[in-house]
Amino acid sequence: MNTKTLYESPMKERNIEKYGEIINQCICCGKPMKNGEKLYVHMNTDWLAVNPSIDENQCKELTGAESQGCFPIGNDCAKKMIGFTFLSSN
């Protein structure tokens, strides 16, 4: 499977109101990333999660949409996106 619908927490809107729009927050739930959380999800312009085996250069060919880039995802939300997250090397 090349793409998957991104999980969106029902608490995302509340969390964004509570914490604001910040740079390092989970794309799924809006909570700030905790120290040590280094998981990411690659998204395309159709806003579908892209399988980590597909790089940005292959994204359009294999998913039908351009790469949107990578976004941080917290450990709890990553459990709902198994197989579509990857560990940052930073």
N, C-alpha and C positions, 0 to 999 in steps of 0.2 A: 504494500500500500504506500503510495507516494505522498498523500496528503491526509489530513485529519482536521475536523472542526476543532478550533481552540476551545478548551474548557473556559467558561466564564463563571466565576463565583457569584452567587446571589448577593454576596456582601461587598462586591467590588465598588458599587456606587457609594455605599456608606463609608467604606475605607478611604476612598479618594476624598470624600468630604472631610473625614477625620484627619488624614495625613497630608492632604493637598496633592497636587501634581508634582512629584519629585523625580529626580533622575533615576535613582536606583530602587524601583519598586516592581513587584510582581505584575506581569502583564495580565494575569488571570484574576487576581483578587485585589490588587491595588495596595497591598501592605508593603511597607519598606522591607527590602531584602535584609536578612540577618547576616551578621559576620559569618563567613564560611560558606554561605550559599553561593554557588557558582554555576548553577544550571541555566541553560538558555534554550530557547525554542526559535527555530528559523521560520519566518512567516513569508508568504508570497503576497502579491498585491490583491489577490482574491480573499485575503485574510484567512488563509488556511495554513495550518502548521505543515511544514515540509519535513519529510523523512531526513534525518541527519546524514544519511549516506549520499544525499543529493547536494552538490555544492552550488554556489550562486551562479556559476556559468552554465550549469545544466538545468537550472530551475524552470525557465520558460519552456524548454524542450520537453521536460518530463512532467511538469505540473500544469502547463498551459498558462502560466502567469509569471511575471517577473518577480525576482526576489525583493522583499521589503526589508530584509535585514534580520538581525537576531535580537531577541528581547529577553530580559531576565525573567526567570520563573522560579518561584519559591519551592522548597522541597515538598510541602504538602500538596500544592497544585500540580507539581510534576507527577505525582502518583496517579493523577487522572489523565496524564499525557504519556503514558509508558510507551517507549519506542520512538518518541518524537522529541526528546530532550537530549542535550549533550552537555558534557562538563567543559567549562572554560579552562583553557590552559593557563590563564592569568591568576 
